Amino acid sequence: RPVMHVYVIRRLLLTVPVLFTVALLTFIMLRLVPGDVTLTRIAEGGIYSPEKLEEIREELGLTDPLPVQFITWIGGLARGDFGRSLQTGRDTFTTFGTASRITFELGLLSIVLGLLIAVPIGILSAVKQDTPADYAGRLIATAGISVPDFWLGTITVIFLGLWFHYQAPLGYRSPFTQPWENAQQFVFPAIILGFRNSAVTMRLIRTTMLEVLRQDYIRTARAKGLASRSTIGRHALKNAMIPVVTVIGTQLSFILGGTVIMESLFNLPGVGQLTFNSILQRDYTQVQTNILLLGVVVVIGNLLTDLSYAWLDPRIRYR
């Protein structure tokens, strides 16, 4: 559709000032934090003279005025160069790509598990409103919202270690070469995050399903003798999923940036843990790359979420 193409192009063009603002704020806020990467090297046991520290700062470009540092970084981005880590010297884009595969796998698994929990329970709660099944579903949702995921993760690690002498494998194991070890690493953090995500989705599905089931076209379908399962699955659920898709889009951005606790508890070297460690080490370049690329993912995710509305409801048009 030509109109759709114009809408997508316009949205993509609008991401440029958004990402520039993200880059600028990230750059400024990092420089407001006391210390720099040379001081973290001293804290880690290095012995440097003041002259040597100043030499290192000059090599890393930290002695340049802040506007010059920002322009240099933006100029590198325009050439596709995200810079090198101040701590390790490795390419920050490559480092982010390696860590992001772990975070994306954890995020995808948790979202899928969350939907597998939320959709059937949410539908059942709506169809069986004010019955024991509805009360049980609402109790599960309330528990998922109330219990912090970091507490669940900590309790899981403690009890698995005490009762079953379980410890997740160190490092990262690929699902293609070491599927069993990969499953051991991801099953518990994915279940915990999935349960947490399912709580909000579950309540939203219940609410939207109740609204849709009261619509005239649902009553008409039932009056014509259409089977209840077909009415719910083919007509009610699809229209009720529009707000749910919005929530899933926001959950994606939360999972990408908020998995540092799960990654730390279960020894997963993902983006969350990488960003957290980079902040502690004052590795400006790596943190800037991580946040900027996460911003790109969030913007694209929001765009895909908006475009999915037209598939769920053909009446929606973009201009």
Solvent accessible surface area in square Angstrom, and as a share of the most:
residue,aa,sasa,rsa
1,R,161,0.59
2,P,108,0.68
3,V,81,0.47
4,M,39,0.18
5,H,112,0.50
6,V,85,0.49
7,Y,26,0.10
8,V,34,0.20
9,I,102,0.52
10,R,99,0.36
11,R,52,0.19
12,L,82,0.41
13,L,119,0.59
14,L,101,0.50
15,T,22,0.13
16,V,95,0.55
17,P,74,0.47
18,V,75,0.43
19,L,35,0.18
20,F,98,0.41
21,T,67,0.39
22,V,42,0.24
23,A,2,0.02
24,L,63,0.31
25,L,94,0.47
26,T,13,0.08
27,F,7,0.03
28,I,79,0.40
29,M,124,0.55
30,L,20,0.10
31,R,49,0.18
32,L,134,0.67
33,V,54,0.31
34,P,109,0.69
35,G,35,0.34
36,D,19,0.10
37,V,0,0.00
38,T,0,0.00
39,L,80,0.40
40,T,20,0.12
41,R,55,0.20
42,I,68,0.34
43,A,89,0.69
44,E,108,0.49
45,G,59,0.57
46,G,27,0.26
47,I,170,0.86
48,Y,72,0.27
49,S,52,0.34
50,P,103,0.65
51,E,127,0.57
52,K,86,0.36
53,L,19,0.09
54,E,87,0.39
55,E,85,0.38
56,I,11,0.06
57,R,50,0.18
58,E,119,0.53
59,E,128,0.58
60,L,54,0.27
61,G,20,0.19
62,L,31,0.15
63,T,62,0.36
64,D,62,0.32
65,P,85,0.54
66,L,90,0.45
67,P,90,0.56
68,V,71,0.41
69,Q,22,0.10
70,F,24,0.10
71,I,120,0.61
72,T,93,0.54
73,W,22,0.08
74,I,48,0.24
75,G,27,0.25
76,G,5,0.05
77,L,35,0.18
78,A,91,0.71
79,R,181,0.66
80,G,55,0.53
81,D,68,0.35
82,F,33,0.14
83,G,19,0.18
84,R,153,0.56
85,S,7,0.05
86,L,18,0.09
87,Q,43,0.19
88,T,75,0.44
89,G,39,0.37
90,R,145,0.53
91,D,41,0.21
92,T,0,0.00
93,F,103,0.43
94,T,86,0.50
95,T,25,0.15
96,F,14,0.06
97,G,29,0.28
98,T,69,0.40
99,A,7,0.05
100,S,9,0.06
101,R,150,0.55
102,I,4,0.02
103,T,0,0.00
104,F,79,0.33
105,E,33,0.15
106,L,0,0.00
107,G,1,0.01
108,L,117,0.58
109,L,68,0.34
110,S,0,0.00
111,I,20,0.10
112,V,67,0.38
113,L,55,0.27
114,G,3,0.03
115,L,50,0.25
116,L,117,0.58
117,I,51,0.26
118,A,0,0.00
119,V,34,0.20
120,P,75,0.47
121,I,40,0.20
122,G,0,0.00
123,I,31,0.15
124,L,83,0.41
125,S,3,0.02
126,A,4,0.03
127,V,57,0.33
128,K,97,0.41
129,Q,73,0.32
130,D,86,0.45
131,T,46,0.27
132,P,111,0.70
133,A,38,0.29
134,D,0,0.00
135,Y,119,0.45
136,A,51,0.40
137,G,4,0.04
138,R,91,0.33
139,L,127,0.63
140,I,65,0.33
141,A,1,0.01
142,T,63,0.36
143,A,40,0.31
144,G,1,0.01
145,I,74,0.38
146,S,74,0.48
147,V,42,0.24
148,P,51,0.32
149,D,24,0.12
150,F,104,0.43
151,W,126,0.44
152,L,43,0.21
153,G,0,0.00
154,T,52,0.30
155,I,53,0.27
156,T,29,0.17
157,V,55,0.32
158,I,82,0.41
159,F,79,0.33
160,L,25,0.13
161,G,27,0.26
162,L,121,0.60
163,W,170,0.60
164,F,140,0.58
165,H,160,0.72
166,Y,48,0.18
167,Q,133,0.59
168,A,8,0.06
169,P,24,0.15
170,L,115,0.57
171,G,37,0.36
172,Y,66,0.25
173,R,68,0.25
174,S,31,0.20
175,P,48,0.30
176,F,187,0.78
177,T,105,0.61
178,Q,70,0.31
179,P,84,0.53
180,W,176,0.62
181,E,51,0.23
182,N,9,0.05
183,A,46,0.36
184,Q,50,0.22
185,Q,0,0.00
186,F,2,0.01
187,V,60,0.35
188,F,58,0.24
189,P,0,0.00
190,A,1,0.01
191,I,82,0.42
192,I,12,0.06
193,L,2,0.01
194,G,0,0.00
195,F,52,0.22
196,R,77,0.28
197,N,9,0.05
198,S,1,0.00
199,A,1,0.00
200,V,74,0.43
201,T,2,0.01
202,M,4,0.02
203,R,121,0.44
204,L,44,0.22
205,I,1,0.00
206,R,40,0.15
207,T,65,0.38
208,T,12,0.07
209,M,0,0.00
210,L,19,0.09
211,E,96,0.43
212,V,16,0.09
213,L,21,0.10
214,R,126,0.46
215,Q,86,0.38
216,D,105,0.54
217,Y,90,0.34
218,I,0,0.00
219,R,133,0.49
220,T,66,0.39
221,A,15,0.12
222,R,106,0.39
223,A,88,0.68
224,K,165,0.70
225,G,63,0.61
226,L,68,0.34
227,A,63,0.49
228,S,65,0.42
229,R,212,0.78
230,S,28,0.18
231,T,0,0.00
232,I,20,0.10
233,G,41,0.39
234,R,174,0.64
235,H,69,0.31
236,A,0,0.00
237,L,39,0.19
238,K,76,0.32
239,N,47,0.24
240,A,2,0.01
241,M,35,0.15
242,I,38,0.19
243,P,50,0.31
244,V,0,0.00
245,V,27,0.16
246,T,58,0.34
247,V,27,0.16
248,I,34,0.17
249,G,11,0.10
250,T,76,0.44
251,Q,19,0.08
252,L,49,0.24
253,S,35,0.23
254,F,108,0.45
255,I,1,0.00
256,L,3,0.02
257,G,49,0.47
258,G,29,0.28
259,T,0,0.00
260,V,39,0.23
261,I,78,0.40
262,M,2,0.01
263,E,0,0.00
264,S,59,0.38
265,L,53,0.26
266,F,3,0.01
267,N,46,0.24
268,L,0,0.00
269,P,56,0.35
270,G,0,0.00
271,V,2,0.01
272,G,6,0.06
273,Q,41,0.18
274,L,38,0.19
275,T,20,0.12
276,F,101,0.42
277,N,59,0.30
278,S,5,0.03
279,I,70,0.35
280,L,99,0.49
281,Q,57,0.25
282,R,56,0.20
283,D,5,0.02
284,Y,16,0.06
285,T,18,0.10
286,Q,4,0.02
287,V,1,0.00
288,Q,5,0.02
289,T,0,0.00
290,N,0,0.00
291,I,58,0.29
292,L,17,0.08
293,L,22,0.11
294,L,25,0.13
295,G,15,0.14
296,V,47,0.27
297,V,36,0.21
298,V,44,0.25
299,V,27,0.16
300,I,80,0.41
301,G,11,0.10
302,N,64,0.33
303,L,12,0.06
304,L,111,0.55
305,T,16,0.09
306,D,35,0.18
307,L,42,0.21
308,S,33,0.21
309,Y,40,0.15
310,A,14,0.11
311,W,179,0.63
312,L,11,0.05
313,D,13,0.07
314,P,87,0.55
315,R,193,0.70
316,I,51,0.26
317,R,151,0.55
318,Y,27,0.10
319,R,220,0.80
